[in-house]
């Protein structure tokens, strides 16, 4: 199966918290979620894009750790 990935260069990120209704096996619950609004430019077309990314609070800690590690490697010039 082929996956077509879009390459987007992020120019702005706004982060906030929202209370959202989330469907679960036990029904719909209200949960606090971390919301990221991203402005990015498509590498191929140059078109500006607006994305909204929604994360569980637990997932943000894991993502932050992975981003920190990647940033450290990039700063040191290692892939």
Phi, psi and omega per residue, in radians:
X1 nan 2.239 -3.139
X2 -1.624 2.399 3.116
X3 -2.000 2.202 3.115
X4 -1.633 1.866 -3.124
X5 -1.632 2.432 3.052
X6 -1.663 2.361 3.077
X7 -1.738 2.013 -3.094
X8 -2.094 2.306 3.069
X9 -1.724 2.053 -3.050
X10 -1.408 2.291 3.120
X11 -1.963 -0.363 -3.141
X12 -2.691 2.467 3.097
X13 -2.351 2.218 3.018
X14 -2.020 2.327 -3.082
X15 -2.130 2.441 3.098
X16 -2.667 -3.064 3.124
X17 -2.138 2.409 3.133
X18 -2.356 2.570 3.003
X19 -1.644 2.153 -3.053
X20 -2.248 2.637 2.997
X21 -1.471 2.163 -3.063
X22 -2.108 2.173 3.103
X23 -1.276 2.350 3.061
X24 -2.283 3.086 3.095
X25 -1.106 -0.450 -3.112
X26 -1.651 0.117 -3.106
X27 2.028 -2.977 -3.108
X28 -1.541 2.306 3.085
X29 -2.166 2.716 3.013
X30 -1.592 2.340 -3.110
X31 -2.455 2.606 3.040
X32 -1.464 2.242 -3.125
X33 -2.184 2.660 3.038
X34 -1.583 2.225 -3.069
X35 -2.048 2.300 3.120
X36 -2.088 2.153 3.009
X37 -1.788 2.162 -3.015
X38 -2.080 2.322 2.970
X39 -1.842 2.194 -3.070
X40 -2.488 2.810 3.103
X41 -2.015 2.277 3.102
X42 -1.202 2.211 -3.080
X43 -1.076 -0.670 -3.077
X44 -1.396 -0.749 -3.020
X45 -1.735 -0.342 -3.069
X46 1.354 0.042 -3.122
X47 -1.292 2.381 3.095
X48 -1.384 2.440 -3.108
X49 -2.190 2.590 3.012
X50 -2.014 2.205 -3.136
X51 -2.189 2.545 2.995
X52 -2.097 2.091 -3.140
X53 -1.911 2.344 -3.082
X54 -2.138 2.240 -3.075
X55 -2.214 2.596 2.937
X56 -1.281 2.687 -3.118
X57 -1.074 -0.607 3.119
X58 -1.161 -0.652 -3.121
X59 -1.201 -0.461 -3.114
X60 -1.152 -0.690 -3.139
X61 -1.093 -0.781 3.119
X62 -1.096 -0.780 3.136
X63 -1.114 -0.726 -3.137
X64 -1.073 -0.723 3.108
X65 -1.099 -0.775 3.141
X66 -1.136 -0.712 3.111
X67 -1.144 -0.696 3.123
X68 -1.088 -0.793 3.119
X69 -1.077 -0.769 -3.141
X70 -1.125 -0.712 3.126
X71 -1.107 -0.700 3.110
X72 -1.101 -0.753 3.110
X73 -1.125 -0.725 3.140
X74 -1.132 -0.667 3.138
X75 -1.150 -0.600 -3.133
X76 -1.497 -0.016 3.113
X77 1.346 0.386 3.123
X78 -1.932 2.477 3.044
X79 -1.345 nan nan
